[in-house]
Amino acid sequence: MAMRPLLLLPEMLLFVGGLAALISGSFLPRERQWVSRLVAAAALVACVVAAMIGLTSTAQTAFEGTFSVDTPTGVARIVAAVGTLIVLSLAVDEITGSPRESETYALLLFSTTGTLMLAGADDLLVLAVGFLLTSIPLYGLIGLRRTPAGAEAAMKTYLLGALFGILLLSGVTVLYGITGTTSYAALPDLLIDAPTGAMAAGVIGVLAGLMFKAGAVPGHFWIPDAAQGAGGAVAAFLTTVPKIGAVIATYRLVDMLPGTLNWPLLIAILAVASMTLGNLAAYWQTDPRRLLGWSTVSQVGYLLVPVAVAGRSDSALPSLLLYVAGYTLTNLAAFSVTTALPQRRTLESYGRLARAQPMLAAALVISLLGLVGTPPTIVFVGKLTIASAAWDGGLAWLAVAVFANTLISLFYYLRWIVPVFKSDADASPPRADEGASSSPRPASSVVAVVAALGSLAMGICAGLLLSLLTGT
């Protein structure tokens, strides 16, 4: 029992790394804040190593069964830490030497720690703490840019976060009031005999909070504004890493609920609403990051598909984990391109990119077609597996909705891809403020290419990844 706290070693490493980055930055001159970046990177690498070692162990629980250390937790640790490490690389171009450099690194690590707490939470109180630890640093990160758009996005995120946080905490309170416990191990048996209305109110409150953190309907409103108003690295982070913990936490919650109410139908409706609204809204966007923000809403809809068949299909959890990993890498590749070319703030400003920057153009095309679900990228395999899980779980109509929305999404991604290959004669002349001829940021360019190639590599090795996740 004395060694049980070491089961949370990855989370401890991240939190202590965040504190170390914050404290070291307080004593370093601005031109040496890169030391804080190294501290943060070291913590993330140590987290990945500790998580990979933990994956070889059997499923366990820590702190009186309130935190699960199993395959979903292990995958979340690795994917979230690697995703944050990529974001840290993007930040090299954006915030090096800025007044809030070390604070940015610390906030990224604190929010990632909260994400991991969400992913492993086996108790409603731990879930609430994870929600707050993930959310509060995000408010500061979004507002760090200090522009009118950034301030508006931070305020909108804060107000919506407060609203949905209250709903989540109210739901936890109601569930505790009718059962006398917050433990997932004890809740299923107690909820069977609980008043149906009170149980429904409590669960819906908790789900509402998780939908805000995931960026799904009805808590999606902040995502496009934050993606557009925040800096490139922060936008990449908030549209990927927090989603990892939120969707896994939603899966754990739905999986333990009794069948007295049709929870799969509710999650399926949220999934279809998210993917459809996200795709339709993205079609009319002209700002690349806002388009990717709405794309995030739709992608979370796909992530909710296996959640809808939790406990009803053996492939539900492996398909969810595979899609989480694939989406994280692919979405970060797309945001890396926009971070490498910060002055190109319209889709048309990407005209002639294939001729001027062929490697970045290739990375953009791979990432966008990857988000569509085009073979051989990893998201293609992910969409096949989640649709198969929905079909196997008795929700064939949900599998059809996945393919229909995939087809819809192709059109707005093509609106971005087509200008990339326009010739000089066909492309519209760039405005002076778009800086289409400016040189791309070097670190972000490298990250974009590596992440896009990683998406292809994961797609090619998808069979091996699935076998590892299923234990076959």
Secondary structure by P-SEA (a helix, b strand, c coil): cccccccaaaaaaaaaaaaaaaaaaaacccccaaaaaaaaaaaaaaaaaaaaaaaaccccccccccccccaaaaaaaaaaaaaaaaaaaaaccccccccaaaaaaaaaaaaaaaaaaaaacccaaaaaaaaaaacaaaaaaaaccccaaaaaaaaaaaaaaaaaaaaaaaaaaaaaaacccccccccccccccccaaaaaaaaaaaaaaaaaaacccccccaaaaaaacccaaaaaaaacaaaaaaaaaaaaaaaacccccaaaaaaaaaaaaaaaaaaaaacccccaaaaaaaaaaaaaaaaaccccccccccaaaaaaaaaaaaaaaaaaaaaaaaaacccccccccccccccccaaaaaaaaaaaaaaacccccaaaaaaaaaaaaaaaacaaaaaaaaaaaaaaaaaaaaaaaaaaaccccccccccccccccccccaaaaaaaaaaaaaaaaaaaaaaaaaaaaacc
